[in-house]
Amino acid sequence: MTSRPHPSLSLAVAAVGVLALAACGSGSSADGRSTGGSGGITLYNAQHESLTQEWVDAFTKQTGIKVTVRNGSDTELSNQIMQEGAASPADVFLTENSPAMTQVENAGLFADVDQATLAQVPEQYRPSTGKWIGIAARSTVLVYDKRKVQENQLPASMLDLAKPEWKGRWAASPSGADFQAIVSALLQLKGEAATNDWLTAMKSNAKVYKGNSTAMKAVNSGEVDTALIYHYYYYGDQAKTGENSANLGTHYFKNQDPGAFVSVSGGGVLKSSKNAAAAQSLLKFITGKAGQEVLQKGTSFEYAVGSDVPSNPALVPLKDLQAPTVDPAKLNSATVTDLMTQAGLL
């Protein structure tokens, strides 16, 4: 097993020697994945592949640490980590939304995030437990067909979408982790009874699509008046040809409404990591200035949350969204999927 001791620590050589003895025979698996030491780390990635690849490339260029990426969805990879448990080959887990992080945290599979890394991200963009950290954020938004809906006709609250006048006039993708995160916030803010009532009304009122992009396209083409999605789908399309968003306006609910929920994308280090120092350094890089500038200057159009780096200037500033206070550590994906199943949405 090759080792790369940190040049600034006089005790590193001894520490690496202990690790080498403890991991005798480790090196690379049949698929080329590092199985220990400082030869590399494995990242289970549920964030957008292009965004994560930008982070990984910049991190490897800066540190020399190789990162092997395994891509999947929030739910797919969180369930895989839970099945693997203490034997998981993952060093780091990144998600699009918080509930998958909470699921892994509740299973006791995350190590504590280094304090220096936690300090790079404000409290509202990380869980109260410190078991993982916010790496980016996305805002809930109602996109609407400007040809059919006037601004003064838009609902004041996301809860208004349950009213009879919105029957058949809004779209969503209930099977996706994005929408389920929004419902998780509603559950935390308003409780189970109110969430159940809203989901029951949604079954009658909403048009269901597979994916936020598809729902947005349906509004743009005139199939449905509005869609409840995340903001970056609109801004990403606008930055390209705009062909799937040319007829759309964006409505932010603000006023601490459940529909003003800002979802935190998370990152955590697994207790199973065989290279915890390198795994922690990846989280520190992503939430640091260089990592957050990837969000600011790139094409993901997700919000920067760390190291005082401003977000992409095309976006409505985070401070102007008037988002409700939600503890990401308490977003409950299990109860949400139960409620949505009971309502006939899953």
N, C-alpha and C positions, 0 to 999 in steps of 0.2 A: 504493500500500500504506500503510495507516495504521500508525503506530508509537506505542507507549506507553512512553516511557523511564522507568526506575525512578527515583523522586524522590530516593533517598538516594545515588545514584552520580553524581559530577560528570562522569564520562567517558561516561555512557550515551548522550548525544546524539550524540557522535562515533561510538560503536559502532553505533548504530542507522543512522546515515547510511551507514556502510560496508556493513551488511547490506542496506540498501535498494538500493545500487548493484549489489551482488552478485546480488540477487534481482530485478533489473529486470523488470517486467512481471508479477511474482507477485502474488497476492491471493487470490481465491477460485476454486475449481473450479466446474464446471457444477452440482455437487450442493450447492454452498454451503459446502464444506469449506475451511477456511483452508489455504493452501499455503505459508505462510511468515510470518516476522515475529512480532510479538507479538499478532496478532489472534485467536489461538486455537490449540488443539492437538487432535489426533485420538487417541482412546484405543481400542485394540483390547481389548475386554473379554470375558474368559472366566469372570469371577467372577459371582456371582448378580446379576442385573440390578437388583433392588431395592436391594441393598446398595451397589453401585457408583453408582447414581443418587443415593443419599443422600450419598455422598462427593463426587460431582461437584457437586451442588447447593450443598453447604456450601462447597466450594472456590471455586466461581464467585462466591458471595455475598461471600466474604472477599476475593478477589483481583480480581474483575472479568474473569478470564480465561475465555473460553468453551471448553467441552470438547465436541467432537463424539464420540459413542460409537457404536462398531460392535460389536455383540454376536455371540458365537459360542462354540463349545466350545474347550477347551484345545488339543486336537489340530488342529482345523480352523484356528484362528487362528495357531498356531505354524507349521503347514505353509504357510499363506498368507504369513506374514512371511518365511519362508525362500525361497519362490518369488519374492517381491518384491525381496528382498535390499536392496541400497543404494538402490533406488528406492522402498522402502516408504513410503507416506504416513503410517504410524503414528508417533506421537511416544512413546506409552507403551503397554506391554502389561501387563495384569493377568490372572492365572490363579487357578483354584481350587487346583491342585496344582503341585508343583515340577518334575516331569519335562518339561513343556512349556517351562518357563523354561530348563532345562538344554539342551534341544534348540536353542533360539535362541542361547543363550550359546555353545555349541560351534560354531555356525556363524559366530561372531565378529560378531554383529549388535548386541550391546548396548554402550552407552557405560558408563563407570564411574559408579556411584552416588556422589553427593556425600558426602564424609566426615561432614558434619554430620547427614545423613540416616541413614547407617549407624550412627552413634553412638546413634540413638534406639531401636535394636532389638538385644537381646542376641544374642551370637554363635550360640547354638543355634537361633535362628529366622531365620538368613540364611546364604547360601552362603559358603564360605571364600574365594571368589574376589572378592567385592565387586562383581560385575557386575550383580546385582539384589538385591532386599531382600524379607524377609518382611513381609507386610502383615496377615496373620491366620493362624489355625491351626485344624485340626480333628483330633479324636482318633478312632482306630479303636475300635470297640466291637462286642461281640456282643450283639445284642438277643435275648431268649428269651421263650418263652411260659410265663408263670408257672404256668399251669394244668397244664402237661405236664412241665416241667423244674424240679427243685429246685436251689437254689444249690450244694449239695454235689455235684451231678452235672455241673456245668459244666466244660469243659476248662481245665486249668491253663495251657496254651499254645495259641496259634493253630496251632502245628504239630500238635497233637493232633487237629485236624479231619481229618487224613489217615488216622487210624486206622479200622479196620473198624467199630467201634461207632458211628461218626458217619456212616455211609453213609446218604444220603437224609435226613439230619437237619439240614442247614444250607443256607442259601441265600446267593447273592451275585449281583452284576451284573458279570461279567467284561469286558463290552464297554465299561464306563465308565472314564473317567479316574481316578475315585476309587479303584476297586479296583486298577487298574493301578499307581497310586502305592503302594498297600500292598505289592504284589508287588515293586515297585522297591526298597522298603525291605528286604524279605526277601532279595532278591538281594544288596544291599550288606552286610547283616548276616551271612548264612549261606552265601553263595556260590552259584554256578550249579548245582552238582550237587544240593544240598539243595533249591533252588528248583524245579528240574525235577522232583524226586521229589514235592514237595508239590503241584505243579500236575497231575502225572499222577494222583495220588490224588484231587485235587479233581474231575477229569473224571468219576470214578466216584462220588464221595461227595456232591457238591453239587448242589442244584437251582438252575438258572439262571433269573434274571429280568432283565427290562429295566428298569434303574433301581433305586436304593437305596430309594426310597419304595415301589415295588412289592414289593420283597423284604420290607420291614418290614411292609407290609400283609398279606403272605402269612403271616407269623409270627403277627400279631395275629388273623387269621381261623382259625388252626389248620391251615393247609396244610402247614407245616413248622415244626420245633421252634425253630430259631435262624436268624439272618442276620448276616453280617459286613458292617457298614456304617460310616458316620461318625456321630458322636454327634448332630449338630445336626438330623438328620431326626427323631429321637425328641423332642428338646426343642422343636423347632418345632411338632410336632403336639400335644404336651402343652400348649403355650401357647395353642393354639386350642381345638378341641373335644375333643381326645384320642381321637377315634373310631377312629383308626388305630393307636393305641398303648396303649389302655386295659388290655390284657392282658399288656403287656410289662414285663420287667425289663431292666436294662442291666448287662452284665458287662465290666469293664475288666481286661485281662490283667495289667497292671503288670509289675513285676520285670524291666524292660528287655527284655521279650519282643518279638519282631517284631510281635505283635498289639497291642502298646502304642504302636505308631508314631503319632507326631503329624506330620501332613502340613502343610507350610508353603505357604500361598498367596503367590504372588510378584508383584512389580511391578518393571518395568525400563524404562529409557529407551533408545530405539533410536538407533543412530548416525545413522540417516537423518533424525532429527528436524530440522526447520527452525526449531524454537523450543525449543531444548534447555533454556534457563533456565526457561521456563514448565513444561516437562515435568518437570524436576527438582523444581520447587516443588510439583507435584502429589504426587509421591512423598513429599516432606517433610511435606506436609499430612496425607496418609493415615496415615503412621506417627507423626505428632505427636499431641499430647493431644486435639485436637478430632476428628481422624480416628479415633483409637482409641476415643473415647467413643461414636462411632456404633455400634461393636461392643458396647460395654458396655451401652448403653441401648436398643439397637434390637432387632429381632426376627430377626436372622440366626442368633443363638446360636453364632456362631463365636468363637473365642478371640481376645482382644486380645493383641498381642505387643510393642507399642511404648510408649515414653515412660512406663513404669511404671504404665500404666492397668490397673486390675483388670478381669478379664473379667466377663461377666454373672454375677451371684451365684447363678443357678440351676444353673450348671455345676460339675462337679467341678474344683477348682483344678488348673491345669497342673502345679504342683509335686507334686501327689498322684498324678499319672498314672504316674509312674516310667517315663517313655518311654525307649527306647533312644537312644543317640547316633547320629544319622544326619546326614551332610553333604548338604544339599539339592543341592549342586553336582555330586554324584556319583551321583544317581539316574538310572538308565539305562533310558529308555523304549524304545529300539530293541531291546535284548536282551530286555527283558520281553515285548514284543509277539511277538518271534520264538519265545520259549519257550512263550508261551501259545498261539500258533498251532500249534506242534509238539504240544502237549498236547491239541489239539482244542477249545480253549476260545474261540477267535476264528475 
